[in-house]
Amino acid sequence: MNKKDPRIFLENQPSDFSYQKNKSNLDINFNRVSFIFFVFFIISLIYTIHLIHLGSRKAKIEISKNSNFIKSNLYRADILDINQKYLVKTLNSIDIGISPSKIIDQKKLLINLRYIFPDKDYNEVKQRIKKGNFFYFEKKISEENYEKLMQLGDKSIEPRNNLIRIYPQKNLFSHIIGQIDNDNNGISGLEKALDKELKNTQKPIILTVDKDIQYLIRNELIRFNEIFNAKGSAAILMNVNNGEILSLVSLPDFDPNKREKITDKNFINRATKGVYEFGSVFKTFTLAAAFEKKIIEPQTEFNDLPKSLNCAGFSIKEYDDQIHTNLTAEQILIQSGNIGSVRIGQKIGKENFKLFLSKIGILNKINFDIEEVGKPIKFNWGKCPLATASFGHGITTTLLQLAKAYSIIVNGGFNIQPRLIKNNKKIKRDKIIDKDVSEKILPILRKIVSTKQGTASLANVEGYEIGGKTGTAQKSLDGRYTKKKVNTFISIFPTSKPKFVLAVMLDEPKTSQDYIYHYRDGSNIKYKGTPFNTAGWTTVEVTGQIVEKIGPILATKYGDIN
């Protein structure tokens, strides 16, 4: 048996051979696994680092809702209108800077930059590089250009995160929204009033205003500012039942994106900050106060009214010589009689009239969502001032306060607080004057618009049941009245069930020789040129034009107003 048997061969080996052989194999297998695991670990680590890098790059473009960056003092919450349309938005941007000290190859750097930004002035760039100080090469770059720059791998290119505040509606809501300064602090409007809240919440602020309605009203004011060559104008559209403001416009306005061009003198908020004498719109308050005290009724007669009254050396006359000497209380308001209003004021008495005006919010500074609110000039309630105040002479307030006061008078006597910020909670309303006052006043306000005897027939837009009162007041300068005027019309619609108050004011309007008036009584009568610089021929016409534009939107969005 010369053949070797493998089994015998194995059996003849040292007893520990088999163990040594197996141990060596185990070591080899273990080392291989360890090596493979190590390689896999390195690859995973590289991949993870890559993902983190990509994530950080993406974070420069998109702000995560849960990121720490958004919670920084740079972030301000967005502001939306009642229909969720953006009025103000905070966006993340990337600014690209260059550190000259880190440039390795300037020629190569400039070639690469020119490829991405061909329109830059590279002579200027070279000069800035030469100075040796860090500078911003391009601000607010696109994501595409950011990616291109990062692919260059040049350490001298330094991206800087930045948050920018943009106002996509530009001038449209400037007086409401306000401005921020270079340090991201609110300095006017809601930006200031809600500064803390805007900085500490990610949830958008919802307003009561409607962008579409605001646009239409502003356009009409701009148009008529030009027609009547007015110094400025303002308008407020408000829900008489809850105080929600659908539109608040003041002209001139400004673009919040270009705040460096704004001056306080030129851009005062005429709707809330400006304090004016508004004239005959106060006659509604006089009549309402008399109804509240049950001193008179709409048909109470005032006979043998004089054509003029003397008071403290001043003469009080009718604005129109055609006003009759025998009038009912209703007719006094419809025809806007000065003498008749004085007689009614005398029946009310100083203290009662003062109390009524305070109750409806005329005499004291109003609380509002923005800080730009005017304080009425303190009124001296003597014998003669009582007479003049009864027809709106010598007493001042704001357009916002007029809108509030008229709302209370026509909504059944409920106190309301004008507001710009949407509140879905049910608002508790306190009744401060008798419901009877509304029931008596509303038909009279309607007749001022719907009858030939009234002063506001140009606002009689078919289908909307508009009522209201005109006011033409002279502006005072250094204690003396001038020929400059403030023309106002406060309208309510529909008068059968009031929903809206629209207050329109023109600051220093002039007559127009070319404007063509179209009467809305179905007669198709046209009249060219403004015969008188009064509210009846200016703000009333503006109001009629506005209602024709916004009426369908109000009916569609906010219920039937007919």
Buried (B, 14 or more C-beta within 10 A) or exposed (E): EEEEEEEEEEEEEEEEEEEEEEEEEEEEEEEEEEEEEEEEEEEEEEEEEEEEEEEEBEBBBEBEEEEEBBEEEBBBBBBBBBEEBBBBBBEBBBBBBBBBEEBEEBEEBBEBBEEBBEEBEBEEBEEBBEEEEBEEBBEEBEEEBBEBBBEBEBEBBBBEBBBBBBBEBBBBBBBBBBBBEEEBBBEBBBBBBBBEBBBEEEEBBBBBBBBBBBBBBBBBBBEBBEBBEBBBBBBBBBBBBBBBBBBBBBBBBBBBBEBEEBEEEEBBBBBBBBBBBBBBBBBBBBBBBBBBBEBBEBEBEBEEBEEEBEBEEEEBEBBEEEBEBEBBBBBBBBBBBBBBBBBBBBBBBBEBBBBBBEBBBBBEBBEBBBBBBBEBBEBEBEEBBBBBBBBBBBBBBBBBBBBBBBBBBBBBBBBBBBBBBBEEEEBEBEEBBBEEBBEBBBBBBBBBBBEEEBBBBBBBBEBBBBBBBBBBBBBBEEEEBEEBBBBBBBBBBBBEEBBBBBBBBBBBBBBBEEBEBEEBEEEEEEEEEBEEBBBBBBBBBBBBBBBBBBBEBBBEEBEEBE
